[in-house]
Amino acid sequence: MPNITGEDLAGWLRAALAEVEDLLQDTVDDPRDPLSGMVAGHLLRAGGKRRRPALALLAARFGEFDRPAVRNAAAAVELLHVASLYHDDVMDEAATRRGVPSANARWGNRVAVLAGDLLVARAAELAAPLGAGALHEQTRMVTRLVSGQLREAFGPGDADPERFYLGVIADKTAALFALAAGLGARAAGVAEPAREALTAFGESYGIAFQLADDLLDAAAPAADTGKPAYADLRQGVATLPVLRATRRRGRGPARLRRLVAGGPITDPGRLATAARLLRRSPALAETRQEVIRHTARATGALDALPPGPARDALHAMCADLAAVTT
């Protein structure tokens, strides 16, 4: 849950998130089909920080936030997020997720993909009562998400690697945060100008969130990132810190380029060397500046919203991101 100072808002958010949690479990636990419920609910039961539902709920505070549809919107976004994790784990051949065996490791790739597809369908069922506009927002986001995954699978080709990477994380990560803010606001009947501002906040916040996650993986692997130490280097993912570090001149960057050129780094010695070279690079400071730049864009979008505890909470979310990367 975001770091919220407003006592009344914090209490409301805790209670609302608990209701969303119950709705998530009710949505996947179908007594008529316990097998599907067991597989589709696997990662939901493993926990998670529920950042996207929290954002949807905070966005709803600018409208009629106690409408039942608001919980539907928050739960739908989380189902889409978890569905993307099932698909990501298949593509990455991940063995664990959230401290438990991944669905693909436990039941195989076909079952994991189908479980992700089922969650997308359940999310659509939750969003359907919100109207055609909500469904349009959701389908646009799913299109962006799949497009980003496809581009990531094929790689940058002749495109500029950094621009390519930022485009991928915009579609794979930021789109879900933008949907969370927009869908939560729509469910609460927030007027269009404020809804657009909240969506813009979610988009910029999502990019900053992913860059902060990349930075933590490179600079502070012991932090609570939900991933094994140096997961990106292990998987051969060229995140922004890696891209910035390897494009520099000198012996260190040249050595790092050679280490990451072969894709995933599984040898412990090579991994330790790559991590040390990355930590020493000015690329980490540059990535911190990118986090700050995108959080500033996110907070700038909030200027169009009325002041109050909800806007303060969104500002605090950005401050938290900037703080964890220092």
N, C-alpha and C positions, 0 to 999 in steps of 0.2 A: 504494500500500500504506500502511496506517496507520503512524504513527510509533510503533514498538515498541522498548522498551528491553531486553526479555528476549531475549538472544542466541539461545537455543535456539528460542524461539517464533518469532522473526523469520526464522530459517533455515527452519524448518518451513513457515511461511506462504509464503515465496518459492517453495519447492519445490512446495507444494500448488497455488498459483496457476498455476505453470507447467503442472502436470498438468491443471488446469481449462482453461487456454488450449488445450492439445492436444485436450481433449475437445470444446470449442466448435468448433474447426475440423473435427474428425472428424464432428461432428453435422451441420454445414451442407454440407460438401464431399461430396456424393453422386456417385460416379463414374458412376452410372447416369443422373444428371440434372444435368450440369454447368451448364446454364443457371440452374436454381434455386439451385444452390450459389453461382454467381457473384453473383447479385442478393442472396440472403439473407445471404451472407457479406460483403457490401460494407462495412457499417459495422463489423463485427467486425474485419475486416482493417485498418481505419483506426485501431484502437487503442482507448484508453479507460483510465480509472483503475481499473476493476474494483472499485469500492468495495463493491458488493453481494455479489459472490462472497467478498470478503475478510471481510465481516461474517458470511456463512454459515459460513465456515471457522472464524472465531473463536468463534462460538456452538457449533460442534461440539466445541471443546476442553473443554467441560463434560461430555462423554460419551466414547464410543468414537470418537475423531476420525479414526482411520485406516481406518474402513470405506469401501469403494469408493462406497457410496451418498452419502457426504458430498460427493464431487466432483460427482456427479450433481445434487445439490441446488444446489450453488453455480453450476453451469453453467446449470441450468434458470432460475434467477432472472436471470442475465445475459441469457439469450435473451429473456425477457419484457421486460426493460428495453430492450434494443435494438429489439424489436418496437414498443414504445411510441414510440421515437424515429422510426421509419419513419412511424408514423401521425401523430405530432406535426408532422413536417416537411411532410406533405401538408396538414394543417389550417392550418399557418402559412405555406404556400407558401415554405418555406425553400430557399435556393439551395445552402447548404453545411452540413456537419455534420462535426465533428472534422477540419477542415482539408481535406476532400475534397468534391466535388459531392455533394449529397444524392441519394438514390435517385430521388426524384420529379423532380429537375432532370435527371438522367441518362437515366431510362427512362420518365418519366411517372407520373402519379398512380396509375393502375390497377395498374401493375407494383409500385410502392412499397407500396400497400396489401396486395396479395397476398403480397409478400415478408414484410411484418409478420405477416400471418396464418400464413404457413408457419412462422415462428419460434415463434409461440404453440403451434402443433401440435408442433413439435420439442421444446419445453419440456415439454409434456404427456407425450411419449414418454419423456423422461428421468426425469420424476417418477413415472411409473406404477409402476416397481418399488418405490417407497418406500411404497406402500400407499394405501388409501382415504383415510386421514386427511390424507396429504400432498396428494393430488389435491383434496380438499375445500378445504384451505387455499389451494391455487393457484387454483382456480376462484373462490373468494370474492374473492381479490385481483384477478383479472381483471375480475370484476364491478364492484368498486370503481373500478378504473382506467378502465373504459369509462364508468361513471356520472359520474366526475369530468370526463372529456373532454366528455361530452354537456352537463353543466351549464355548463362553461366556454364551450362553443360558443353556448349560449343566453344567457348572461350572468345577472347577479343579479336582474334584474327589480325587484320591489318589496322584495327581501330586503336586509338590511343588507350593504353591499358588503364590509366587512372580515370579517364572519362568513362570508359566502359564499366569499370568497377562501381563508380558512383551511380551510374544508371541502373546497374543490377540491384544495388542495395536500396535504391529508391523504390524499385518495383517489388523486391522481395520483403523488405522490412518496413519502409516508410509508408507504403500503400496501406498496410494493415492499421497503422496508427492513425493515418488520415481517415480511414473508414471508421475506426472506433469513435473518433471525435465527431465526425459527420453524422454517423448513424445514431449515436447517443443524443445529439442535438435534434435531429429530425424526429426521433421518437418522443421527445419532450415538447415538440411544437415550437422550437426556437426559430425566429425569423431568419430569412435567407441570408441577409448580410452577416449576421453573427454566426450562422452555421458555416458560411464560407470562411470566415476568420478562424473558426475552430478547426476546420479541415486543413487550412494552411498551417496552423500551429502543429497539427498532428504530422503533417508531411515533413516539416523541418525538424521537429522533435525526433521523428523516426530515424532520419539520417544521422542526427547527432547521437542518438542511442546506439546505432550500429557502429559508428566510428569509435564511440567510447568503449564498446564491447571489444572491438578490434585492439584498441590501445591497451585495455586491461589484460588481454590475452598475451600481448607482447611484453608488457612492462610489469605486470603484477599478477602472475598466474595463480598465486595462492588466494586471490580475492574470490569472493562468492560470485563467480561468473556462470556457474552451472555447467562448466566444461572442464575436461582434464587440462592439466598444465600444457601450455603451448599447443592447444588443439589445432589452431590454424596452420602452424608450421608442420605439425604431424600430418595433416591432411593435404598439404601442398596448396593451401588457399592463399592467393596473393592479395592480402588485405592492403589497405592504404599505407600503414606503416611499412610493410614489406616493399610495396611499389616505390615509395619515397626513398627508402634506404638503398635499394638496389640500383636506382638511377643516378646515384651520386658517384663521384670519382674517388679513386684511392684504392689501396690494397684491401681494406676492410669491406667496402661495398662490392669489390670484384670477387672476393672470396664468398660473400653472402650470395651473390648472383649465381656462382657455381653450385652452391649448396641447394638453392631453391629451384635451380633449373631442371632438376630431375623429378620434380613433383613432390609427392609425400616424403617426409623425412622420418624414417622409422628407426634408424640406427641411433642409439642413445648418445653416442659421442658426437655424431654429426648434428644431432638436434641441439645438444648443449652448446656447441660452437655457434650454430646459427642464432640461437637465442641470445647468446652473449654479444654477438656482433650487432644484432638488432637493437638490443638495449642500449648499446653505446652510440647508436646513430642519432643524429639530429632529427631524423624522421619522426621520432616519438614526440618531440616538442612541436613539430609542424602539425602532426595529427591532433595534438591537444588544441592548437589554434583553430583547426577545422571544426572540432567539437564546439569550441566557444563561438565560432562564426555561425554555425547552424543553430545553436541555442539562442543566439541573439536574434536570428531571423524568426525563430519560433516565438520569442517573447515580444518581438515587434508586431506580430500578428495579433497579439492580445490587446493591443492599444485600441482596437475597434470594439472591445467588449466593455460592459459596465464594470466598474470596480466592485470588489467584494471578496468574500472568502474563497469562492471558486476560482476567480482569476488569480488570487494570491497563491492558491494551491498549484495551479499550472505553472506560475513563475517558479515556485519551489521545486517542481519537478525538473526544470531546466537547471536551477542552481545545484541540485543534487548531482546531475550529470557532470557539470563542470567540476564539482568538488571531487568526485571519485577519480578523475583523470589527473589530478594535481599531485 
